[in-house]
Amino acid sequence: MNKRIVSALLAAMVIGVTAAGCAGGGGNASSAAPASSAAPASSAASAASSEAASAEAAGAGSVTYPLDIQQDGVIRYWKPVSGDLIRKEGVSQDNGTEWVNGLMERTGLQLDFINPAVGQENEQFNLLLASGDLPDIIEKAWLNDYPSGPDDAIKKQLVYDMTDTIQQWAPDFYEYITTHADLDKKFKTDSGRYWCFGFIRDPEHPELCVWRGPVIREDLLTQAGLAIPETIDEWTAALTAFKEMGIEFPFSVNDINNFLGDGPFCAWGAMPGIYQVDGKCVYGPIQDGFKNVLQLLRGWYADGLLDKNFATNTSTELNNLMGGGRAAATIGNTGGGIGAWTPVLKESVPDGHLVAAPYPTLNKGEKPQFGQKEQDFYQNYICATVSPKSKNLEACVKLLNYGYTEEGDLYMNYGQEGKSYDMVDGYPKMKDEIAKAADNKAEWSYWARSPYNGVMIQRREYQEQLLVLPEQIEAGEIWDNDRDKTLLPPVTQSVDEGSEYSRIYTAVDDYYKEFAVKYIMGQVPEDAFENEFVPTVQGMDIDRALELRQAALDRYNAR
């Protein structure tokens, strides 16, 4: 947190909690509700478990760390291991890392992290649920990977329903989600039950939700006497200039989904996938405006502006083209794109300069309707759930609450003060040996959870220090767009709904990708869009898939 945020939190006594290093088990400051919204008393407290009643008697809405609680055995915590973390030499699991050791010290709990084999996470997750032998805590992208939905998981005793205890055992998490926009709705089931803790990107900094977009060689633009393109026409002019300058691949990408999935050149009101427009679910590829997108790319391909191998390039091949200076523009990430390509490009082209370019529009000054942009919490983010069979229900819930306390917020983002970061004028400054390491995400992941999904609120100051190039830091704002207005929130479906939807949409999406590649390559007539593609998709029950998504969206809006 920067100085302004820290000051505001202290002044309002938001998410207050103790410094973990104090001696003894009960001498620390407790949490408190934000000044703008006092924590409401639980109307269900009398019906809660005896443990909840005890918590209420001790002071509802207050948790002190380290916990003064009797633990029944080691808490088993199942979660996939971060790919960033295991890049650090000598590290292959969460156990033994500084962030795990520090978490146990600060919460006063004994934890054993169970990491499934890399590449087998989904298989092991499904086997785990089927076995019935659940660990105390499971951390996974439940909304993506358990299609039956959280109400079903509660019914099947896979997930603890913490509705009656959340205000006593997780007051900091409860206060945060109930005082920030639609977060409360996102963390409920369709029936209004609280069931998980999740990874949240700071709602005050939406740029954290944008990390991918158009990337272009500014040095080549300067040579051509052109500014960074903002419109579709300016992009065509820039790519044409690159070709005339002898650049082998003016624009290169890998995979049709990476190319079009975020709608980077979808300036005509339609993009791939199912999304919402004014509360109504639509399938973008059959909208009239999507033909304009395909025609644009078809023209680029025919004119030699688009890499002929765009549909078959691997990520390694794209890395070589961008790093080697053979390609002038693409769609890339802040870290694995601009950050990874820049030093390699400098070796082959010393004056090479990669920068982010805005998602293009038809007219200057317009804000892009589409582009890569996530919500502060949505389907792909992890959720941590507690098993209803755990012998440590209260301890598990309070453990997961820790990341939303003031101290836990700092700890989960930056690790241990004095060891991994120093507080400098109210700013949590990471040690140079971490922030400036060749693989700073690996080093940072050894100390904290902010480089990847965690049970926490990811802060802007993390990104400011992890992204070492100014071009990376600026990218999030340059790539800003209105995609959040059309994204579907974390909706859920029943078992039958999920199965039917998946069957229809998988077939439709496979056909769309195949057709899009053929159309761009000129392998089908121009009128094949309206004469072949649209009628075929409509005959594949896309209306039924939209009906199922609309029902889920309506239920979400009614929460």
C-alpha positions, 0 to 999 in steps of 0.5 A, a space after each residue: 500500500 502507498 502512503 495515502 492508502 495506509 493513512 486512510 486505512 489507519 484513519 478509518 481503522 479498516 481491516 485492523 489487525 496486530 503485528 504478528 511478532 508480539 509476544 504472547 497469544 492475545 496482546 494484539 490489536 483486533 480488526 475493526 469495520 470501516 468508518 463508512 459502514 459498521 459491521 452489521 450484527 449477524 441475525 443468524 448468530 443464535 442459530 450458528 454453531 456453539 463455536 460461533 456463539 463463543 466468538 460472538 461472546 468474545 466480541 463479534 467482528 474481531 479476530 486477534 492474530 496469532 490465534 489463541 485457539 486449540 488446533 486439532 492436528 495439522 491443517 492440510 491445505 491443498 493447492 496447485 503450486 505456482 509456476 513462478 515459485 518453482 522457477 526459484 532454484 531448490 524450490 519445488 513446493 509451498 512447504 518450506 518457503 518463507 511465505 508459508 513459514 511466516 504465515 504459520 508464525 503470524 497465525 499461530 497455526 500448523 499447516 501442511 501444504 499439499 501440492 498436486 503434480 504440475 500438469 495434473 492439477 485438474 485431474 487430482 482436483 476431481 479425484 480428490 472430490 470424488 474420494 471424499 477424503 478432503 483436506 481441511 482447505 482446498 484452493 482452486 478455481 472452483 467456479 471454472 473447475 467445478 461446473 455444478 456450482 457452489 450450491 451443489 458443492 455445499 449440498 454434497 458436503 464438499 464445501 463448508 457453508 460459512 454464512 452463519 459464521 462469516 461475521 464472527 470468524 472472517 470479519 475482515 473479509 466480510 467487511 471488505 466484500 460488503 463495502 466494495 461495489 459488487 464483490 459481495 454478490 460475487 462471493 455468494 451462491 445463487 441462494 445467497 450462501 457465503 462459501 469461499 475466500 478469493 483473490 481480489 484485484 484492488 477495485 481502486 486500481 482497475 489497471 491491475 486487471 489489464 495486462 495484455 494488449 497490442 505491442 509495437 516497435 516504436 523505433 520503426 514507427 519513428 523511422 516511418 514518421 508515424 505516431 503510435 496507432 490508435 485507429 484501425 486505419 492507422 494500424 493498417 498504415 503502420 503495418 504497410 509501412 513496416 512491410 515497405 521497410 523490409 520487415 519480414 513479419 509486420 504483424 505476428 501472433 500465435 493461435 487464433 484464440 490468442 489473436 482474437 480472444 480478447 477482441 484486439 481489433 474488434 472495433 465494430 461492436 462484436 468480438 468472440 465468445 458469449 458476453 452481455 450487452 445491456 444485460 442480454 447475453 449474445 454470441 459475438 461471432 454471429 453479429 454483423 460487426 464481426 464480419 468486419 473484423 474478419 474482413 480486416 484480417 483477411 485483407 492484412 493476410 492477403 497483403 502480406 501484413 499478417 504472418 502467414 503462420 499466425 494459426 500455427 506459430 507456437 509461443 516459442 516461435 513468436 518469442 523468437 520473432 519478436 525478440 529477434 526483430 523479425 516481427 514488428 507488432 503483436 499481441 503480448 503481455 506486460 511481463 512475458 511480452 514486453 518484459 521478456 522480449 525487450 532485453 532480447 531485442 536490444 541484443 539483436 537491434 540495439 535501438 529496438 523499442 517495444 511499447 504498448 499501443 491502445 486497443 484500436 477504435 474506428 475513430 480517434 478519441 473513442 474508448 475501445 469497447 473490447 480488449 483484455 480486462 478482467 474483473 476484480 474477482 471472476 471465474 478464473 481466479 482461485 477460491 479457497 474453501 473449507 471442508 465441512 468435515 474439518 476438525 478445525 473449522 474455526 481455525 481454517 476460516 480465521 486463517 483465510 480471513 488473515 489475508 484481508 486484515 491490515 497486517 495480512 494485506 501487507 504480508 500477502 503482498 510483500 512478505 516480511 518487513 525488514 526481510 523482503 521489504 522495508 516501509 519507506 515513507 509509507 511505501 512497502 519497498 521490496 528489497 533490491 535482491 527481490 525486485 531487481 532479480 533476473 526472475 523477480 517473480 520467482 524471488 517474490 513468490 518465495 516471500 509472498 502471494 501477490 505474483 499469482 492468485 492468493 487469498 488476498 487483495 492484490 495491490 498496485 504497489 506490487 505491480 509498480 515494483 515487479 514491472 521494472 520497465 516504464 513501458 510495462 508500468 504504463 501498459 495497463 493504462 494504455 490498454 484500458 478499455 470498456 471490456 468490463 461492461 460486457 464481461 459476464 460476472 461469476 455466474 453459476 449453473 446447475 449440473 444439468 445446465 452446465 453439461 448441456 451448455 458445455 456440449 453446445 458451446 464446445 462444438 460451436 467454439 471449435 467450428 468458429 475457430 476453424 472457420 475464422 482461420 479459413 476466412 482470414 486465409 481466403 480459403 472460403 468466399 467473402 459471403 461465406 460468413 452470412 451464407 455458411 457460418 451464421 446459419 451453421 452456428 444457429 443450427 448448432 443450438 447457440 440460442 439454447 446456450 445463450 438461454 442457459 447463460 442468460 438464466 445464470 446471469 439473471 440469477 446472479 443479478 437477483 442475488 
